[in-house]
Amino acid sequence: MTISITAESGGERLDVFLAEAMDGVTRSAAQRLIDEGRVLLRGMPVKKSHRTEPGGKYTVDLPEPEPAEAAPQDIPLDIVYEDGDVIVVNKPRGMVVHPAPGHPDGTLVNALLFHCGDSLSGIGGEKRPGIVHRIDKDTSGLIIAAKNDAAHQALSAQLSDHSLSRVYEAVVCGRMKDDSGTVDAPIGRHPADRKRQTVTEKNSRHAVTHYEVIARYNGYTHIRCLLETGRTHQIRVHMAHIGHPLLGDMVYGRKRPEKGLEGQCLHARCLRFRHPSTGEEILLETPLPEYFTEVLKKLGPPES
């Protein structure tokens, strides 16, 4: 099965573009796909030096899955939905999704390997079996993993065409004036800090976040965000861009802990997708976690 991806803008390194566009695929994995001739433009393999064309439609032939090498660990999971194709977990705040430098174990992947055994898609590679999309360590909430390659490919396609819907709740700094709005601003890597993202026209990708106010407090606002696109750190970057960084986000916001919180106050509350086998629409929702409700209590009574 191939996945088609359209470049919103041109001039970006192809491996960087693919890693951003295909959740669960690292930049090194994208480079291997290019080297093996699995990335096509107008039916022809692209070269390693290729930079994206504006509006260019790229097809990616996904390779056979690699065996997972992360170690299974008996870590409790809050399972919201599970069948033979997919598993949806309510990830706690503070849990890393997959092994990475500094976090070799204790991750969601380690827990999934113990719970699911061999029934996880291998498309994500050795360190990310089954992982279709990611959420940050300090972001809590719903995350979906695939139990087989066909499910992984189908869910990845839904991510690409934005039919997999994710709704978040967050607390931002400052009192938002408008009851709702949309941030339509391209996101790319920060030129001085490769670990950060920023709003930029250079080597960036189209990014759209819709938001609405749930409640206003003294100096803070509780909001709901619907992702139209799914760029890295999108909500955090977009809210900071409009002057309302997330409470506790010391990367994109205020550089000190607030309300006893270190790390962004952000929860992936709702997830909607088409079941990869049946086509049935599935809507899942999880309540706000304790850390989030405690923050709301500390903010005092909402404005009437």
N, C-alpha and C positions, 0 to 999 in steps of 0.2 A: 504493500500500500504506500502511495506517495502522498505527501502533504504539500499543498500549494500555499505560498506566502507572497504577498505583494509588498514591495518596498514603498513606503510612504514618501521617502525622500532619497536623494542620491548622494554618492560620495562616501558612504560609510564602508569600512572594512567588512567584507562578506562574513568572516567568521564571527565578528562582533554582532552583526545584524542577526545571524542565525541563532546565536546564543541567547539574545534578547527575545527573539520571536518565538523560539521553541522552548517552553518551560521543561526543565529536566535535562536539557542538552547543554553541556559545558562548552566553553570556547575551544578547548582542546579537542573535544568530540566533534565540534563543527569543523575544525581544521581537518580532521580525519575524513569526514564526509566529503569535503572538497577535494582532498588528495586522492580519494578513491573514485572520483568522478560521479558521485551520487547527487550532486547539486547541479541542476540544469536550468538554463535560461534559453527560452525559445528552442527547447529540445536538444541543446548542446551543453556539454559539461563546461563549467566555468573554471578559469585558472585561479591559482592561489592568490595572485595579485589583484584579482577583480574587485572593483568597488561597485556598490549597488547603483542601479539605474533608477531614476524616479519613475514610479509606476511599474517597474519591472516585476514580472511574475515568475517566481522561482519555484521549481518543484524539487522536493527532497525525497530520495529513495532511502527509507530507513533500513539500516542493516539488521542482520539477525541479532537477537539480544545477547548481551554479555552476561556471564554468570555473576551473581552478586557475591561480593567478598566481605561485606560488612558482617560483623558477628551478631547473631541473634542474642537479644537480652530480654530477660523477663521483666519488662517495665509495664506497669498498668496502663491501659488505654481506655479513654472514654469514647466508646464506639457508638456513633449516632445511626449509622446505616451500614449493612454489610450483606452481600450476596456473593455468588460465584464469580462476578465480574469486577466489582468495585468494593472499596471500603472507605467510609467517611468517618474521620476522627475529629473530635473536639480537642485540638491541641492546647495544652496549658501554656501560659506565659512562662518564658524562660527555657522552653525546650527547643533545641536546634532541630531542624528538619532532617538534615543528612550529615554524615561525617565530613569533617573539613579540618584544616589545620587549626589546632587548638581545641577541637571538639571531636576526638577520634571515636567516641562511643557515647552511650546515654542519649542517643538521638531518636527521633521518631522512626527512622529507618531501622535502627536496631530493634525497636519494639515491634515494628511490623513484621520483621523477619521471624521473630519468635512466635508471634501470633498466627501469621499466615503460612509459615513454613516455606515450601517451594512455590506456592501459588502467588507470586508477585511478578509483574512484568519486568523484563530485564532491559527494556529499551533505555531506561535512564542510566544504565552503566553499572559499574561495580559498586559505586558508593550511593547510588540513588535508585535502587530497584523500586518500580511501581510509582515513583513520584511524578505526578502530572504537573503540578504547580507548587509554588513555594509561598510560605509566609515567614516573616522575620521571626527571629528568636523571641523578641519581646512582644510580638503580636499573638494574641490568643485566637482560638476559634476554629472554624471548619476548614478541613483540608481533605482532598480526595486522592486516593491512590488506586492504581489499576492492578488487577490480579492476573491479567494475561495481556499479551501483546495487542490483540485486536481491540480490547477495551482501551488500552493506552493510546493507540492510534486514533480511535474514535473521539476520545475525550480531548486529545491534543488538537484535533481538527476543530472541536467546539471552542477551544480557547482561541484558536487562530481566527475564527469567524465571529467571535464575541457572543456566541449563543450560550456559552457557559457563564451564568450570571453570578456575581459575588457582591453581596451587600455587607458593609461594615458599619460599625458604630464607633465613634471617637469623641474624645473631649479635646477641644482646642482652646488655646489661649486667646483671650480677648472676647469682646461681645460682638458677635456677627450682626450686622445691620439688616441684611436681607434674609427673608425666610427660606429662600432656596436660590440655587445658582449653579452654574457650570464653569469649570476651569478647563479651558481648551488651550493647552500649552505644551509644546514638544519637550520631551525629556531625553537627556543624554548624560554621559559620564562627565563628572566635574573635571575641568582641565588640570586642576592642581592636586586633586585627591581622587584616585581611581576607585576608592571604596565608597564614594558618595555619588549621588546623581544630582542633576540640576536642570532647571529650565533653560534651554539653549536652542538656538537654531542650527548649531554646528554639530554634524554627526549625531543627530537626534532622531527620535521616533515620535510619531503622532501619539498624543496622550490626552484622554478626556475623562474627567471626574465630575459626576453630578452629586450635589449635596443638598440636604435640607436640614433645617433646624428642628431639633426635638425639644430642647429647653435651653433657656438662657439663665446664667447665674452671674453673680458679681465677679466680673473679670474673666469669665469662661463661658463656653458654649458647648452643649452636647449636640452632636450632629449625626446624621445618617449619610453614608456615601455609597453611591452605586458606581462601580467601575465599568466604563464603556470599553476601556482598554486595560491591559494589565502589565504595566511597566514596573521595573524594579523600584520599590519605595514610592510608588506613584502617589498615594494619598499623602504621605509625609512630605514629599516634595511640593505637591500642588498646594497644600494648605499653608506651608511656609511661604510659598510664592505669593499668596494673596494676603500675607500678614497675619495669619492665624496658625502658627505651628502647633503641633500636637502637644498636649500636656505631657511632660516627662521626656520628650524627645530631645536629648542633649546633643544629637548630631545635627539636626536641622532646625532646632528651636533654641530655647533658653539653655544656657550652659550650667545649670544647677538643678538639683532635684527639687521637685515641687509636690506638695501634698503627700510627701513620703514615697514618691514614685520616681524610680530611675528607669527610664525606658518608656516608650510611647504608650499612651492609653488608647489602644486600638484593638477592636475585637471583630473577627470575621463572623458575623452573626447568621447570615442566610446564604444558602447555596442552591442554585437551580441548574439542572442539567438534563439532557436527554439520555435515558439509559442506553448504553452502547449496544445492547442486544435487542431490547424490546422497542426502543424508541419512545417509551413512556417518559413523560416529563416528571421529574422528581424534584420536589421542593423541600429543603431541610432547614430547620432553624434551631439555634441553641440559645439558652438564656445568657444574660450578661454574667460573667464570672464575678467572684467575690471581690477581687481587687478593683474591678470597675465600679461595682456598686458602692464600695467603701469610699472611692474617690468622689462619687456623686454626693454621698453623705457629707463629706468634708467641705464640699462647695456650698453647703447651706441650702436654704429653700430656693427653688427656682422662681424666676420672675413670673408674676401672674399675667 
